[in-house]
């Protein structure tokens, strides 16, 4: 196989292994619920998680609903209401769906259970703002463009919301809340997955104010007042089970690489740096090992960040891949892909990008400056022009990003 074909097989097998079906079944198998069960699935993997849970629990679910990103509902689920809303910036449908969830879980008794199925994207999809929606949208967009990491973003967002940072758990009292979470946050801190709607919040208002100052966020007097009110520091009615994470994705990618004849080397499952820097780092690895007689696969999972300075179109995985292209130029046996496991990368229809030793040459032939594309955060059209976009569609899971550098194999 050509390296591009090898890359496609690896990413498909890794994503398939990271689907939440088996993990959700393991989390729920054998559990007994004394009263009514109210199912609420929130996030980009919400439909897939809800489909598995509702099939397993059947008539035990008294009422349920799904809140997911536009285009991520795959069909009707018996007995469940389905909502699609804005991501990565919340919109009116995010608020309307959240109000419906709050109504569904109001007035519960101590014997009832709220089964909260969480996955990445929930911070935007599950929202009841304590400030105007318009200001929250501006603040979210500014954080996304600033280069702030997910922990910094969620530390601020928790304090601008009536449902984040443990506040939804308080709303559900006296009912118990069982959280089954698919982690998209490095290290799997439960308070950061979807901004921890049912998790005691260890972060502080002081930390949130420091983040606001660090990135020079412009907030109204009302928003700044929210940063003085602490979030719940306990949630005794909550049990949390982390059912999947990026480590699983990396292990699956490594196994796929091994089957295809590459020696896998997992560099990290906590990649967290600028996407441009990560791309250049992978390219330097390729330059060092290009003469290897043994086919190698260097694997990283995590989530890079992009500081938006230009007006182009792209996502962090596309930017990482394009940043690697210059260093891979001329290497006959090296290829790299980087994808979001949920099938979306930034505000685009692509999951990520693939580049190899021919990418820089193809861009030059088409009159596209690789450096100018990166400076303008314009990776999407550049990769599209050379056939480097990876499109998977919504995958049904969301466990961070996967980057794999392949050396040898198809090229030797």
Secondary structure, DSSP 8 states (H G I E B T S, - for coil): --HHHHHHHHHHHHHHHT-SHHHHHHHHTT---SS-EEEEEESTTHHHHHHHHHHHHGGGEEEEEEEEETT---S--TTEEEEEE-SSS--HHHHHHHHHHHHHTTT--TT-EEEEEE-TTHHHHS--BSS-HHHHHHHHHHHHHHT--HHHHHHHHGGGBSSTTTHHHHHHTTSEEEEEEE--STT--TTTGGG-TTS-----HHHHHHHHHHTT----HHHHHHTTS---S--TTEEEEEEE-HHHHHHHHHHHHHHTT-EEEEEEEEE-SBHHHHHHHHHHHHHHHTT-SS-EEEEEEE--B----S-----HHHHHHHHHHHHHTT-TTEEEEEEETTS--SSSS-SEEEEETTHHHHHHHTT--HHHHHHTT-HHHHHHHTT-EE-----S----EEEEEEESGGG-
